[in-house]
Amino acid sequence: MKKAFIVVNAYTSSPHELNQPKRLQEELLLLGVQAEIVKNSPALLEREGDFCVYFDKDKYYARLLERKFRLFNRAEAIEICDDKMLTYLALNGLPQPETLSSLLCYSEGKEPSPDLIERAEALGYPVVIKECFGSLGKQVYLAKDREELVSLSKRLQGKPHIYQKFIKESAGRDLRVIVIGGKTVAAMKRSSETDFRSNAELGGKGEAAVPDEEAKTLAEKVAKRLHLDYCGVDLLFGREGYLVCEVNSNAFFGTFEKVTNCNVAAAYARHIVREIYKNGN
């Protein structure tokens, strides 16, 4: 029996978070791979297996494990996707909202840089402010005027964050495209009637969507640029076409599978098996 590990965060206990590794475990078993779901741990470095599927964002252990295992996704890809500014920089040349990085501040409580505030204002109100490290839309804010902009900037001063132009045409809606092995698998349109963010965890709803060629081409370019085996690419509906909003290397697919009737776990499992057992071994 072929053996592997599906690695989750060391402190994961949420059934919602464990659904994804369990689904992948089921599909890998159907392909003859016994994949053990394990919490991230130094002990993993001493174990033997054919590969690891890494459903964590701990970049240090990702790099340690990659010395021994083939990781899905690779450590560098996970690290880039987890940092919104690094993602923006890595996707230079692809359509994205105009973005400004915060300035490094070694201590909290300082007044925000006047130049930074001025340039953030130049993006136009409202201004989207995102912590570089965050998920499920919970670390994303909207500054409607200068008072809110200065207040949020001061509050987030000790954390890396970015300022982005608000794409009003896409307020409360986006398109999530799942890409596996460089190819678009399916897409889901997400929308919210009560929030500028479309995340399901914040009340947004999903519906199956048929991605057009522009969406598929852009999402696949993103996956290729970042060397991702699996990802969810979130696209905004811009006035002149799609814009890349965010890229999630560990995109949850529970809701996605229910809404689209697409077996994402099976597609991911098949890709992994093809990559690892190319010679049928």
NUSE-579374 format. One line per 2 residues: number of its first residue (from 1); their letters; for each residue x, z, y of N, C-alpha, C. Coordinates in nm, 3 decimals. Layout:
NUM) A) X,Z,Y,X,Z,Y,X,Z,Y  ...
This chain:
1) MK) 0.085,0.000,-0.120,0.000,0.000,0.000,0.089,0.000,0.125  0.059,-0.090,0.217,0.130,-0.092,0.344,0.089,0.031,0.425
3) KA) 0.186,0.091,0.497,0.160,0.216,0.568,0.197,0.204,0.715  0.118,0.273,0.800,0.143,0.268,0.944,0.084,0.394,1.009
5) FI) 0.106,0.406,1.139,0.053,0.519,1.214,-0.027,0.469,1.334  -0.136,0.536,1.364,-0.210,0.514,1.488,-0.192,0.642,1.569
7) VV) -0.120,0.630,1.679,-0.078,0.747,1.756,-0.171,0.771,1.874  -0.225,0.894,1.882,-0.309,0.934,1.995,-0.237,1.044,2.072
9) NA) -0.286,1.075,2.190,-0.226,1.178,2.273,-0.221,1.311,2.199  -0.118,1.390,2.225,-0.097,1.517,2.155,-0.212,1.615,2.174
11) YT) -0.290,1.597,2.281,-0.397,1.692,2.311,-0.536,1.629,2.302  -0.546,1.512,2.242,-0.675,1.444,2.229,-0.767,1.517,2.131
13) SS) -0.894,1.537,2.174,-0.994,1.596,2.086,-1.131,1.533,2.107  -1.146,1.454,2.213,-1.273,1.393,2.248,-1.316,1.288,2.145
15) PH) -1.440,1.297,2.093,-1.490,1.195,1.999,-1.487,1.056,2.061  -1.510,1.048,2.192,-1.507,0.919,2.263,-1.368,0.857,2.252
17) EL) -1.265,0.938,2.270,-1.129,0.887,2.265,-1.084,0.857,2.122  -1.142,0.926,2.024,-1.103,0.905,1.884,-1.178,0.790,1.817
19) NQ) -1.283,0.741,1.882,-1.357,0.629,1.824,-1.268,0.507,1.805  -1.187,0.478,1.905,-1.102,0.359,1.902,-1.002,0.362,1.785
21) PK) -0.923,0.469,1.771,-0.832,0.472,1.655,-0.903,0.470,1.521  -1.019,0.534,1.511,-1.093,0.533,1.384,-1.143,0.394,1.349
23) RL) -1.191,0.320,1.448,-1.237,0.183,1.422,-1.121,0.095,1.377  -1.007,0.111,1.443,-0.892,0.030,1.405,-0.843,0.069,1.266
25) QE) -0.847,0.196,1.236,-0.808,0.244,1.103,-0.893,0.179,0.994  -1.024,0.171,1.018,-1.116,0.108,0.923,-1.079,-0.038,0.898
27) EL) -1.054,-0.110,1.007,-1.027,-0.253,0.994,-0.890,-0.280,0.932  -0.792,-0.195,0.961,-0.660,-0.213,0.899,-0.668,-0.187,0.748
29) LL) -0.748,-0.089,0.709,-0.763,-0.058,0.567,-0.821,-0.177,0.492  -0.915,-0.247,0.553,-0.974,-0.366,0.492,-0.871,-0.477,0.470
31) LG) -0.763,-0.469,0.548,-0.655,-0.569,0.536,-0.539,-0.516,0.452  -0.561,-0.402,0.387,-0.459,-0.350,0.296,-0.355,-0.262,0.360
33) VQ) -0.384,-0.210,0.480,-0.289,-0.122,0.549,-0.350,0.017,0.563  -0.281,0.116,0.510,-0.325,0.255,0.523,-0.263,0.311,0.651
35) AE) -0.345,0.323,0.754,-0.297,0.370,0.883,-0.344,0.513,0.907  -0.249,0.601,0.924,-0.280,0.743,0.946,-0.292,0.770,1.096
37) IV) -0.402,0.832,1.136,-0.419,0.871,1.276,-0.346,1.003,1.297  -0.249,1.003,1.389,-0.168,1.122,1.413,-0.157,1.149,1.563
39) KN) -0.146,1.277,1.596,-0.121,1.313,1.736,0.027,1.296,1.765  0.058,1.254,1.886,0.196,1.232,1.926,0.277,1.360,1.906
41) SP) 0.395,1.344,1.848,0.474,1.462,1.813,0.618,1.421,1.786  0.715,1.510,1.813,0.854,1.481,1.777,0.870,1.454,1.628
43) AL) 0.781,1.512,1.546,0.791,1.494,1.401,0.773,1.349,1.359  0.705,1.271,1.441,0.684,1.129,1.409,0.815,1.053,1.398
45) LE) 0.915,1.098,1.472,1.044,1.030,1.472,1.113,1.040,1.337  1.066,1.131,1.252,1.127,1.152,1.121,1.047,1.088,1.008
47) RE) 0.936,1.023,1.041,0.849,0.968,0.938,0.876,0.819,0.917  0.824,0.767,0.807,0.848,0.627,0.771,0.716,0.551,0.766
49) GD) 0.718,0.431,0.822,0.601,0.346,0.820,0.638,0.208,0.869  0.544,0.114,0.859,0.573,-0.024,0.897,0.561,-0.050,1.047
51) FC) 0.473,0.025,1.113,0.452,0.006,1.257,0.371,0.122,1.313  0.360,0.126,1.446,0.275,0.224,1.515,0.184,0.151,1.614
53) VY) 0.057,0.187,1.612,-0.033,0.146,1.720,-0.038,0.266,1.814  -0.001,0.244,1.938,0.022,0.355,2.030,-0.093,0.368,2.131
55) FD) -0.188,0.458,2.102,-0.299,0.483,2.193,-0.271,0.606,2.280  -0.155,0.608,2.339,-0.115,0.716,2.429,-0.049,0.651,2.550
57) KD) -0.025,0.731,2.654,0.043,0.680,2.773,0.173,0.755,2.799  0.216,0.834,2.703,0.342,0.906,2.716,0.457,0.807,2.703
59) KY) 0.513,0.770,2.818,0.613,0.662,2.819,0.744,0.704,2.753  0.774,0.832,2.756,0.900,0.877,2.697,0.897,0.867,2.545
61) YA) 0.789,0.916,2.485,0.779,0.907,2.339,0.756,0.763,2.294  0.695,0.683,2.378,0.681,0.541,2.343,0.818,0.478,2.325
63) RL) 0.909,0.507,2.416,1.043,0.449,2.407,1.122,0.508,2.290  1.102,0.637,2.263,1.169,0.699,2.149,1.121,0.638,2.017
65) LE) 0.989,0.624,2.005,0.932,0.569,1.882,0.969,0.423,1.863  0.985,0.352,1.975,1.016,0.210,1.966,1.157,0.186,1.910
67) RK) 1.240,0.288,1.911,1.371,0.274,1.848,1.359,0.259,1.696  1.246,0.305,1.643,1.227,0.308,1.498,1.116,0.216,1.450
69) FR) 1.009,0.203,1.529,0.891,0.127,1.488,0.864,0.011,1.582  0.795,-0.088,1.532,0.733,-0.189,1.620,0.608,-0.125,1.676
71) LF) 0.600,-0.117,1.808,0.485,-0.055,1.874,0.386,-0.161,1.921  0.260,-0.129,1.908,0.150,-0.210,1.963,0.073,-0.119,2.059
73) NR) 0.079,-0.139,2.190,0.163,-0.232,2.263,0.307,-0.179,2.275  0.393,-0.267,2.323,0.532,-0.227,2.342,0.543,-0.125,2.456
75) AE) 0.649,-0.044,2.450,0.665,0.067,2.544,0.667,0.021,2.690  0.741,-0.085,2.719,0.752,-0.130,2.857,0.617,-0.178,2.910
77) AI) 0.540,-0.246,2.826,0.408,-0.295,2.868,0.315,-0.179,2.900  0.318,-0.075,2.817,0.234,0.044,2.840,0.272,0.109,2.973
79) EI) 0.402,0.122,2.996,0.450,0.187,3.118,0.408,0.110,3.243  0.418,-0.021,3.239,0.380,-0.103,3.355,0.231,-0.094,3.382
81) CD) 0.151,-0.102,3.276,0.006,-0.098,3.294,-0.044,0.038,3.342  0.028,0.144,3.306,-0.015,0.278,3.344,0.010,0.307,3.491
83) DK) 0.096,0.231,3.554,0.131,0.251,3.696,0.077,0.133,3.775  -0.024,0.157,3.857,-0.093,0.047,3.925,-0.002,-0.031,4.020
85) ML) 0.096,0.035,4.080,0.186,-0.038,4.167,0.283,-0.123,4.087  0.331,-0.071,3.974,0.417,-0.151,3.888,0.342,-0.273,3.835
87) TY) 0.213,-0.255,3.804,0.130,-0.367,3.758,0.123,-0.473,3.866  0.095,-0.430,3.988,0.085,-0.522,4.101,0.216,-0.601,4.118
89) LA) 0.328,-0.532,4.112,0.457,-0.598,4.130,0.486,-0.696,4.016  0.452,-0.656,3.893,0.479,-0.741,3.777,0.395,-0.868,3.778
91) LN) 0.278,-0.862,3.844,0.188,-0.977,3.847,0.203,-1.059,3.975  0.315,-1.043,4.041,0.340,-1.118,4.164,0.319,-1.268,4.141
93) GL) 0.244,-1.330,4.231,0.216,-1.473,4.219,0.081,-1.502,4.161  0.020,-1.404,4.092,-0.116,-1.420,4.041,-0.213,-1.361,4.144
95) PQ) -0.336,-1.411,4.150,-0.430,-1.363,4.252,-0.467,-1.216,4.234  -0.441,-1.135,4.337,-0.472,-0.993,4.338,-0.517,-0.954,4.478
97) PE) -0.591,-0.844,4.491,-0.625,-0.797,4.626,-0.497,-0.761,4.701  -0.497,-0.782,4.832,-0.382,-0.743,4.913,-0.358,-0.593,4.895
99) TL) -0.233,-0.557,4.869,-0.201,-0.419,4.827,-0.083,-0.364,4.906  -0.091,-0.236,4.938,0.013,-0.165,5.011,0.049,-0.039,4.934
101) SS) 0.177,-0.014,4.912,0.220,0.105,4.841,0.233,0.224,4.935  0.202,0.342,4.884,0.225,0.463,4.962,0.376,0.485,4.975
103) LL) 0.414,0.576,5.063,0.555,0.610,5.082,0.588,0.738,5.005  0.707,0.742,4.950,0.749,0.860,4.876,0.758,0.980,4.969
105) CY) 0.693,1.090,4.930,0.695,1.213,5.008,0.734,1.327,4.914  0.838,1.401,4.948,0.888,1.505,4.859,0.809,1.635,4.868
107) SE) 0.726,1.649,4.969,0.647,1.772,4.982,0.512,1.739,5.042  0.410,1.815,5.004,0.275,1.793,5.055,0.257,1.859,5.191
109) GK) 0.152,1.819,5.260,0.120,1.883,5.388,0.176,1.812,5.509  0.258,1.709,5.490,0.312,1.633,5.602,0.205,1.541,5.661
111) EP) 0.216,1.508,5.786,0.125,1.411,5.845,0.159,1.272,5.791  0.058,1.193,5.754,0.085,1.058,5.702,0.163,0.974,5.802
113) SP) 0.247,0.887,5.751,0.325,0.797,5.836,0.231,0.712,5.922  0.249,0.713,6.055,0.163,0.632,6.144,0.168,0.483,6.109
115) DL) 0.288,0.436,6.071,0.303,0.294,6.036,0.223,0.262,5.910  0.225,0.354,5.812,0.150,0.333,5.689,0.000,0.327,5.717
117) IE) -0.047,0.419,5.798,-0.190,0.422,5.833,-0.230,0.295,5.906  -0.146,0.251,5.999,-0.175,0.130,6.075,-0.184,0.007,5.985
119) RA) -0.093,-0.001,5.890,-0.092,-0.117,5.800,-0.207,-0.109,5.699  -0.243,0.013,5.659,-0.357,0.028,5.570,-0.485,-0.012,5.643
121) EA) -0.496,0.024,5.769,-0.613,-0.014,5.849,-0.624,-0.165,5.863  -0.508,-0.232,5.863,-0.507,-0.378,5.878,-0.572,-0.447,5.758
123) LG) -0.587,-0.374,5.646,-0.656,-0.431,5.530,-0.805,-0.445,5.558  -0.854,-0.368,5.656,-0.996,-0.372,5.691,-1.073,-0.262,5.622
125) YP) -1.168,-0.204,5.692,-1.252,-0.099,5.631,-1.370,-0.161,5.558  -1.413,-0.096,5.449,-1.352,0.021,5.387,-1.223,-0.015,5.314
127) VV) -1.134,0.083,5.299,-1.007,0.065,5.229,-1.015,0.133,5.093  -0.976,0.062,4.988,-0.971,0.122,4.855,-0.837,0.194,4.839
129) IK) -0.842,0.318,4.794,-0.721,0.396,4.769,-0.721,0.438,4.623  -0.611,0.408,4.555,-0.602,0.440,4.412,-0.476,0.520,4.384
131) EC) -0.491,0.627,4.306,-0.373,0.693,4.254,-0.310,0.599,4.153  -0.178,0.593,4.152,-0.110,0.499,4.061,-0.133,0.533,3.915
133) FG) -0.156,0.661,3.887,-0.178,0.704,3.749,-0.319,0.761,3.739  -0.403,0.695,3.663,-0.541,0.740,3.648,-0.616,0.644,3.559
135) SL) -0.733,0.687,3.513,-0.814,0.602,3.427,-0.961,0.633,3.446  -1.044,0.543,3.396,-1.189,0.556,3.400,-1.245,0.560,3.541
137) GK) -1.167,0.514,3.638,-1.215,0.506,3.776,-1.216,0.637,3.851  -1.170,0.744,3.788,-1.184,0.877,3.849,-1.084,0.902,3.962
139) QV) -0.976,0.828,3.966,-0.875,0.847,4.071,-0.876,0.732,4.171  -0.994,0.678,4.195,-1.011,0.566,4.289,-1.108,0.611,4.398
141) YL) -1.070,0.587,4.525,-1.148,0.636,4.638,-1.174,0.524,4.738  -1.268,0.549,4.828,-1.302,0.450,4.930,-1.302,0.519,5.066
143) AK) -1.215,0.473,5.156,-1.209,0.528,5.292,-1.289,0.437,5.384  -1.396,0.492,5.442,-1.485,0.409,5.525,-1.442,0.401,5.670
145) DR) -1.355,0.492,5.713,-1.308,0.491,5.852,-1.172,0.558,5.861  -1.118,0.564,5.983,-0.983,0.619,6.001,-0.975,0.766,5.959
147) EE) -1.079,0.842,5.989,-1.078,0.984,5.954,-1.065,1.003,5.802  -1.141,0.926,5.724,-1.134,0.937,5.580,-1.000,0.884,5.528
149) LV) -0.949,0.780,5.590,-0.821,0.722,5.548,-0.708,0.823,5.565  -0.702,0.888,5.681,-0.598,0.987,5.708,-0.614,1.107,5.616
151) SL) -0.738,1.151,5.597,-0.764,1.267,5.512,-0.721,1.241,5.367  -0.759,1.124,5.312,-0.721,1.091,5.175,-0.570,1.071,5.161
153) SK) -0.509,1.010,5.262,-0.364,0.988,5.259,-0.289,1.120,5.255  -0.337,1.216,5.333,-0.273,1.348,5.337,-0.295,1.421,5.205
155) RL) -0.416,1.409,5.151,-0.449,1.476,5.025,-0.367,1.423,4.908  -0.339,1.293,4.909,-0.268,1.229,4.798,-0.118,1.216,4.822
157) QG) -0.071,1.277,4.928,0.067,1.255,4.971,0.171,1.286,4.864  0.144,1.386,4.781,0.240,1.422,4.678,0.228,1.339,4.552
159) KP) 0.137,1.242,4.551,0.116,1.159,4.433,0.138,1.011,4.470  0.198,0.934,4.381,0.208,0.789,4.408,0.068,0.729,4.417
161) HI) 0.042,0.649,4.519,-0.089,0.585,4.533,-0.075,0.454,4.609  -0.180,0.373,4.603,-0.179,0.244,4.670,-0.304,0.227,4.754
163) YQ) -0.294,0.135,4.849,-0.408,0.097,4.934,-0.437,-0.050,4.906  -0.566,-0.082,4.887,-0.602,-0.220,4.857,-0.718,-0.267,4.943
165) KF) -0.717,-0.397,4.969,-0.826,-0.459,5.041,-0.953,-0.452,4.957  -1.062,-0.410,5.018,-1.190,-0.401,4.948,-1.250,-0.542,4.936
167) IK) -1.282,-0.581,4.813,-1.339,-0.714,4.788,-1.491,-0.696,4.786  -1.554,-0.717,4.900,-1.697,-0.685,4.913,-1.784,-0.770,4.821
169) ES) -1.741,-0.893,4.791,-1.820,-0.979,4.703,-1.831,-0.921,4.562  -1.740,-0.829,4.529,-1.736,-0.773,4.394,-1.773,-0.625,4.392
171) AG) -1.830,-0.576,4.502,-1.865,-0.433,4.510,-1.956,-0.393,4.394  -1.913,-0.294,4.317,-1.994,-0.244,4.207,-2.001,-0.335,4.086
173) RD) -1.917,-0.435,4.078,-1.920,-0.522,3.960,-1.783,-0.586,3.935  -1.754,-0.608,3.809,-1.632,-0.678,3.771,-1.651,-0.740,3.633
175) LR) -1.549,-0.807,3.586,-1.553,-0.871,3.455,-1.436,-0.820,3.374  -1.466,-0.753,3.262,-1.358,-0.708,3.174,-1.339,-0.813,3.064
177) VI) -1.217,-0.860,3.052,-1.182,-0.960,2.951,-1.084,-0.897,2.853  -1.117,-0.901,2.725,-1.027,-0.850,2.622,-0.941,-0.965,2.571
179) VI) -0.810,-0.943,2.575,-0.715,-1.044,2.528,-0.633,-0.984,2.414  -0.628,-1.054,2.302,-0.553,-1.009,2.185,-0.464,-1.122,2.136
181) GG) -0.336,-1.093,2.121,-0.244,-1.197,2.075,-0.237,-1.316,2.168  -0.259,-1.289,2.298,-0.250,-1.396,2.398,-0.375,-1.478,2.416
183) KT) -0.482,-1.449,2.341,-0.605,-1.527,2.349,-0.724,-1.439,2.386  -0.810,-1.493,2.470,-0.932,-1.422,2.509,-1.024,-1.408,2.388
185) VA) -1.071,-1.286,2.364,-1.160,-1.259,2.251,-1.306,-1.256,2.296  -1.333,-1.187,2.407,-1.470,-1.177,2.459,-1.462,-1.115,2.597
187) AM) -1.578,-1.111,2.664,-1.583,-1.054,2.798,-1.712,-0.977,2.819  -1.705,-0.881,2.910,-1.821,-0.800,2.943,-1.829,-0.785,3.095
189) KR) -1.945,-0.814,3.149,-1.967,-0.792,3.292,-2.012,-0.649,3.312  -1.944,-0.577,3.401,-1.979,-0.438,3.429,-2.036,-0.429,3.570
191) SS) -2.139,-0.348,3.586,-2.201,-0.337,3.719,-2.258,-0.198,3.740  -2.264,-0.158,3.866,-2.321,-0.029,3.904,-2.405,-0.049,4.029
193) ET) -2.521,0.014,4.031,-2.609,0.006,4.148,-2.586,0.123,4.243  -2.502,0.219,4.202,-2.485,0.340,4.283,-2.342,0.366,4.327
195) DF) -2.246,0.286,4.280,-2.105,0.314,4.309,-2.031,0.183,4.327  -1.925,0.187,4.410,-1.845,0.065,4.427,-1.757,0.039,4.305
197) RS) -1.745,0.141,4.218,-1.672,0.127,4.091,-1.772,0.096,3.980  -1.732,0.012,3.886,-1.826,-0.033,3.782,-1.806,0.037,3.648
199) NA) -1.716,0.133,3.642,-1.683,0.199,3.515,-1.806,0.261,3.450  -1.818,0.243,3.319,-1.931,0.299,3.245,-1.933,0.451,3.255
201) EL) -1.814,0.513,3.260,-1.804,0.657,3.267,-1.858,0.711,3.399  -1.872,0.623,3.498,-1.925,0.664,3.628,-2.066,0.612,3.651
203) GG) -2.132,0.570,3.544,-2.270,0.524,3.555,-2.289,0.374,3.551  -2.180,0.300,3.540,-2.192,0.155,3.533,-2.247,0.109,3.399
205) KG) -2.303,-0.012,3.397,-2.360,-0.067,3.275,-2.290,-0.198,3.240  -2.280,-0.224,3.111,-2.215,-0.347,3.067,-2.311,-0.443,3.001
207) EA) -2.281,-0.570,3.013,-2.359,-0.674,2.946,-2.265,-0.785,2.902  -2.298,-0.845,2.791,-2.213,-0.952,2.739,-2.204,-1.066,2.840
209) AV) -2.086,-1.126,2.848,-2.065,-1.237,2.941,-1.982,-1.344,2.871  -2.006,-1.466,2.910,-1.926,-1.578,2.859,-1.824,-1.613,2.966
211) PD) -1.696,-1.581,2.942,-1.595,-1.608,3.045,-1.571,-1.756,3.064  -1.565,-1.800,3.189,-1.535,-1.941,3.213,-1.385,-1.963,3.198
213) EE) -1.343,-2.088,3.210,-1.203,-2.122,3.187,-1.111,-2.053,3.288  -1.157,-2.038,3.412,-1.075,-1.971,3.514,-1.047,-1.827,3.474
215) AK) -1.150,-1.757,3.427,-1.134,-1.617,3.387,-1.042,-1.606,3.265  -1.065,-1.691,3.167,-0.983,-1.686,3.046,-0.837,-1.718,3.077
217) TL) -0.815,-1.820,3.155,-0.678,-1.860,3.188,-0.604,-1.750,3.262  -0.672,-1.688,3.360,-0.608,-1.582,3.438,-0.578,-1.460,3.350
219) AE) -0.675,-1.418,3.270,-0.655,-1.302,3.182,-0.541,-1.326,3.084  -0.533,-1.446,3.030,-0.427,-1.477,2.934,-0.291,-1.484,3.002
221) KV) -0.287,-1.530,3.126,-0.161,-1.530,3.202,-0.113,-1.387,3.224  -0.207,-1.297,3.253,-0.173,-1.156,3.274,-0.112,-1.098,3.147
223) AK) -0.180,-1.119,3.033,-0.132,-1.065,2.906,0.007,-1.120,2.872  0.028,-1.248,2.898,0.157,-1.309,2.869,0.266,-1.254,2.960
225) RL) 0.234,-1.241,3.090,0.332,-1.191,3.186,0.379,-1.050,3.149  0.286,-0.968,3.100,0.317,-0.828,3.070,0.354,-0.805,2.923
227) HL) 0.357,-0.912,2.844,0.395,-0.904,2.702,0.304,-0.806,2.626  0.174,-0.822,2.645,0.076,-0.734,2.583,0.019,-0.795,2.456
229) DY) 0.017,-0.719,2.348,-0.051,-0.762,2.226,-0.201,-0.749,2.241  -0.242,-0.643,2.312,-0.385,-0.612,2.331,-0.403,-0.557,2.472
231) CG) -0.509,-0.601,2.539,-0.536,-0.543,2.672,-0.677,-0.578,2.718  -0.722,-0.499,2.814,-0.844,-0.529,2.887,-0.804,-0.564,3.029
233) VD) -0.836,-0.683,3.072,-0.803,-0.727,3.208,-0.931,-0.723,3.291  -0.930,-0.645,3.398,-1.046,-0.633,3.485,-1.032,-0.728,3.603
235) LL) -1.127,-0.820,3.614,-1.123,-0.922,3.719,-1.233,-0.896,3.820  -1.198,-0.910,3.947,-1.295,-0.899,4.056,-1.345,-1.038,4.093
237) FG) -1.467,-1.044,4.144,-1.526,-1.170,4.186,-1.494,-1.194,4.334  -1.387,-1.266,4.360,-1.347,-1.294,4.497,-1.420,-1.414,4.555
239) RE) -1.410,-1.430,4.684,-1.477,-1.541,4.752,-1.425,-1.675,4.704  -1.295,-1.681,4.672,-1.233,-1.808,4.632,-1.192,-1.809,4.485
241) GY) -1.243,-1.714,4.409,-1.209,-1.710,4.266,-1.181,-1.568,4.222  -1.140,-1.554,4.098,-1.115,-1.421,4.041,-0.986,-1.361,4.097
243) LV) -0.987,-1.228,4.104,-0.868,-1.151,4.142,-0.844,-1.046,4.034  -0.718,-1.023,4.002,-0.686,-0.920,3.903,-0.699,-0.783,3.970
245) CE) -0.785,-0.699,3.914,-0.803,-0.565,3.967,-0.709,-0.467,3.897  -0.721,-0.457,3.766,-0.636,-0.366,3.688,-0.616,-0.423,3.548
247) VN) -0.516,-0.370,3.480,-0.489,-0.409,3.342,-0.475,-0.281,3.259  -0.552,-0.270,3.153,-0.550,-0.151,3.069,-0.493,-0.185,2.932
249) SN) -0.377,-0.129,2.901,-0.312,-0.161,2.773,-0.381,-0.093,2.656  -0.461,0.010,2.683,-0.534,0.081,2.578,-0.683,0.081,2.607
251) AF) -0.735,-0.030,2.654,-0.876,-0.038,2.695,-0.970,0.007,2.584  -1.058,0.102,2.615,-1.159,0.146,2.518,-1.249,0.028,2.483
253) FG) -1.285,0.016,2.355,-1.369,-0.098,2.318,-1.499,-0.057,2.247  -1.533,0.073,2.249,-1.657,0.117,2.186,-1.779,0.053,2.249
255) TF) -1.795,0.070,2.380,-1.906,0.009,2.452,-1.897,-0.142,2.446  -1.775,-0.194,2.458,-1.752,-0.339,2.457,-1.805,-0.401,2.327
257) EK) -1.774,-0.338,2.213,-1.820,-0.391,2.085,-1.973,-0.389,2.075  -2.035,-0.282,2.122,-2.181,-0.271,2.115,-2.250,-0.376,2.202
259) VT) -2.195,-0.396,2.320,-2.257,-0.487,2.416,-2.237,-0.633,2.377  -2.118,-0.667,2.330,-2.085,-0.808,2.304,-2.105,-0.850,2.159
261) NC) -2.123,-0.753,2.067,-2.128,-0.781,1.923,-2.000,-0.846,1.874  -1.891,-0.821,1.945,-1.761,-0.873,1.904,-1.684,-0.761,1.835
263) NV) -1.631,-0.789,1.718,-1.554,-0.690,1.644,-1.410,-0.690,1.696  -1.390,-0.616,1.804,-1.258,-0.611,1.868,-1.155,-0.548,1.776
265) AA) -1.194,-0.441,1.706,-1.101,-0.373,1.616,-1.050,-0.466,1.507  -1.138,-0.548,1.453,-1.097,-0.642,1.348,-1.001,-0.746,1.402
267) AY) -1.028,-0.796,1.522,-0.940,-0.897,1.583,-0.802,-0.838,1.610  -0.799,-0.714,1.656,-0.671,-0.648,1.683,-0.596,-0.623,1.553
269) AR) -0.667,-0.577,1.450,-0.605,-0.551,1.320,-0.545,-0.679,1.262  -0.618,-0.789,1.272,-0.567,-0.916,1.218,-0.440,-0.958,1.291
271) HI) -0.438,-0.941,1.423,-0.320,-0.978,1.500,-0.199,-0.895,1.458  -0.220,-0.764,1.443,-0.110,-0.675,1.404,-0.055,-0.714,1.268
273) VR) -0.143,-0.736,1.173,-0.100,-0.771,1.037,-0.024,-0.903,1.037  -0.071,-1.001,1.114,0.001,-1.129,1.123,0.142,-1.108,1.179
275) EI) 0.154,-1.022,1.282,0.283,-1.000,1.346,0.381,-0.927,1.254  0.331,-0.827,1.181,0.420,-0.744,1.101,0.452,-0.806,0.965
277) YK) 0.352,-0.867,0.903,0.369,-0.918,0.766,0.368,-1.071,0.765  0.446,-1.131,0.850,0.447,-1.277,0.865,0.481,-1.350,0.735
279) NG) 0.565,-1.289,0.656,0.607,-1.355,0.532,0.527,-1.312,0.410  0.415,-1.241,0.440,0.329,-1.197,0.331,0.381,-1.076,0.254
281) N) 0.481,-1.009,0.309,0.540,-0.892,0.241,0.459,-0.765,0.269
